[in-house]
Amino acid sequence: MLRISFGAGLVLLACAVGADAQEAPSVVPGPAPAAPASVVPPVAVPLPEPELVAMNAVLYVRTTDTVNVRATPSTAGEIVGRFARGEPVTVTGRIITASLWYQVVAKDGGPGFVLGLYLGPRVDAGAPAIAAPPTLGVIPAAPAATPALVPAAPTAPAPVPGSAAP
């Protein structure tokens, strides 16, 4: 091993490696690499509490049979009443949890909640229970006729400037 000192605490260590080298070079462990600065550990962020927004509307039941009225805006909530298909429902508010719920006036006059999927505009007789999503009204154009390929007539090569014509 060769040691060269440059002063001021700087030292160069060199090792001869080759066919006649007696020692194998050794690896000196250094400090562990630091984690990249852009990696941020996940942090739990509390979600805001669902907010009940007041409204005053009449919607209609759009199911094939009946819809449950629940005590809380959850499918786990106690069933406190039912509405039949086509019945008007007085809506007093809406709340968005994992899905949209309407706060309604139950048949007994008390409050309740109905999943928003089951309420909508008035259903006409013979209409589907839950309407299909509206179309965008775009009518695709008929495909244009593909023109037939016609071979081009042969043409003479263009003259090169500064050369004699053939």
C-alpha positions in Angstrom: 0.0 0.0 0.0 1.3 3.4 -0.9 0.6 6.4 1.4 1.1 10.0 0.1 0.5 12.9 2.5 -0.4 16.3 1.1 -0.4 18.2 4.4 -3.3 19.8 6.2 -4.7 16.4 7.0 -5.1 15.2 3.4 -3.8 11.7 2.8 -4.0 9.6 -0.3 -3.9 5.8 0.1 -3.3 3.7 -3.0 -3.2 0.0 -3.3 -1.5 -2.0 -6.1 -3.8 -4.5 -7.7 -2.6 -6.9 -10.3 -1.2 -10.4 -10.9 1.5 -10.0 -8.3 -0.4 -8.2 -5.6 -0.2 -9.9 -2.3 -3.3 -8.3 -0.6 -6.8 -8.0 -1.8 -8.2 -4.5 -1.5 -10.7 -4.2 1.4 -14.0 -2.3 1.4 -14.3 0.2 4.2 -17.9 0.7 5.2 -19.1 4.3 5.2 -22.2 5.9 6.7 -25.6 4.6 5.6 -27.1 6.7 2.7 -29.7 9.1 3.9 -33.3 8.7 2.8 -34.3 10.8 -0.2 -35.7 14.2 0.9 -38.8 13.7 -1.3 -40.1 10.7 0.6 -42.7 11.7 3.1 -44.2 9.1 5.4 -48.0 8.7 5.2 -50.0 10.8 7.6 -53.6 10.1 8.6 -55.7 13.0 7.7 -59.1 13.2 9.4 -62.0 13.6 7.0 -64.4 16.4 7.7 -67.7 15.4 9.3 -70.5 15.1 6.8 -72.6 18.3 6.7 -76.4 18.3 6.4 -77.4 20.9 3.8 -81.0 22.2 4.1 -83.2 22.1 1.1 -87.0 22.1 0.4 -88.1 19.9 -2.5 -90.5 17.1 -3.5 -88.9 14.1 -5.2 -90.5 10.8 -6.1 -89.6 7.2 -5.3 -87.9 5.6 -8.3 -87.6 1.9 -7.3 -89.4 -1.2 -8.5 -91.2 -1.7 -5.2 -90.5 0.2 -2.0 -87.7 2.2 -0.5 -86.7 2.1 3.2 -86.7 5.3 5.3 -83.9 5.0 7.9 -83.2 6.7 11.2 -79.6 7.6 10.2 -77.9 8.2 6.8 -76.6 4.6 6.6 -77.8 1.3 5.4 -77.1 0.0 8.9 -79.6 2.6 10.3 -82.9 1.4 11.8 -85.8 1.3 9.3 -88.4 3.7 10.5 -90.7 3.6 7.4 -91.2 2.9 3.7 -92.3 4.7 0.6 -93.8 2.9 -2.5 -92.7 3.5 -6.1 -94.0 6.8 -7.5 -94.9 8.3 -4.1 -93.9 11.9 -3.5 -91.4 12.5 -0.7 -90.8 15.8 1.0 -87.0 16.4 1.1 -85.7 18.7 3.9 -81.9 18.2 3.4 -79.1 16.3 1.9 -75.9 14.8 3.3 -73.0 13.2 1.6 -71.3 10.4 3.5 -69.9 7.6 1.4 -73.0 8.2 -0.8 -75.7 10.8 -1.2 -78.6 10.6 1.3 -81.7 12.8 1.5 -83.2 13.8 4.8 -87.0 13.3 4.4 -90.3 13.7 6.2 -91.5 10.1 6.9 -95.1 9.2 6.7 -95.5 9.5 10.4 -94.2 13.1 10.2 -90.9 12.4 11.8 -87.4 12.8 10.1 -85.7 10.0 8.2 -83.1 9.4 5.5 -83.4 7.8 2.1 -80.5 6.9 -0.2 -80.3 9.4 -3.0 -80.2 6.8 -5.7 -83.9 6.0 -5.1 -85.3 9.5 -5.4 -85.7 11.6 -8.4 -88.1 13.5 -10.7 -91.6 12.1 -11.2 -91.8 8.7 -12.8 -94.4 8.3 -15.6 -96.4 5.1 -15.9 -94.5 2.5 -17.8 -91.1 4.2 -17.3 -88.2 2.2 -16.0 -87.9 2.2 -12.2 -84.4 3.7 -12.2 -83.7 5.6 -15.4 -80.7 5.0 -17.5 -78.1 7.8 -17.5 -78.9 10.5 -20.0 -77.1 10.3 -23.3 -75.0 13.3 -24.5 -77.1 13.7 -27.6 -74.2 13.1 -30.0 -75.2 11.2 -33.1 -72.2 9.6 -34.8 -71.7 10.7 -38.4 -71.9 8.1 -41.2 -68.5 7.0 -42.3 -67.3 8.9 -45.4 -66.9 6.9 -48.6 -63.3 5.9 -49.2 -62.1 7.2 -52.5 -60.7 4.7 -54.9 -57.0 4.8 -55.6 -56.3 5.8 -59.1 -52.7 5.5 -60.4 -51.2 8.8 -61.3 -50.1 9.6 -64.9 -46.3 9.3 -65.4 -44.5 12.6 -65.4 -41.2 13.6 -66.7 -38.5 14.4 -64.2 -38.1 18.0 -63.4 -35.0 19.6 -65.0 -32.1 20.4 -62.7 -31.2 24.1 -62.7 -28.0 24.8 -64.6 -28.2 21.6 -66.7 -29.1 21.1 -70.3 -32.6 19.7 -71.1 -32.6 16.1 -72.3 
